[in-house]
Amino acid sequence: MPTPSEETSAPLLSARCAVCHGTDGWGVVTPDAARLAGQKALYLEQVLRDYRTGTRKHPVMQEQAAALSDQDISELAAYYASRNGLFVK
């Protein structure tokens, strides 16, 4: 899995994520879409795998995750984990 410092550009699949989660996973476009930026990569990987297997339920996410390979999931998780998340001023 690439480390956040090795990640320089968004995986191609992130454009599909941006529809609901916003560019770079920062902006929440819909009320039930989580902010992805800055989340831990292992957490994001687990959540995507849970959606893919149906362990975690959400009709849109289950459909999106069903099309992802393990490599896709690792790349997306590393990308969003490397984005700036919430911060305190």
GILIN-V291640 format. One line per field, one symbol per residue. phi: phi as a letter, one per 20 degrees, with the letter a starting at -180 (. if undefined). psi: psi as a letter, one per 40 degrees, with the letter a starting at -180 (. if undefined). burial: + if it has 24 or more other C-alpha atoms within 12 Angstrom, else -. A space follows every 10 residues. Layout:
# GILIN-V291640
phi: ???
psi: ???
burial: ???
This chain:
# GILIN-V291640
phi: .fegfeedbf fgffffffgd enfmmeeeec gdeffegnff gfffffffff ffenfddagf fffffgeeeg fgffffffff feffefbee
psi: hiiddehdih ideddddddd eiheedhhdi dehihdheih dddddddddd ddeedhhhdd ddddddehid dddddddddd deihaiih.
burial: ---+-----+ --++--++-+ +-+++++--- ---+++++++ +--++-++++ ++-------- +--++--+-- -+++++++++ +++------
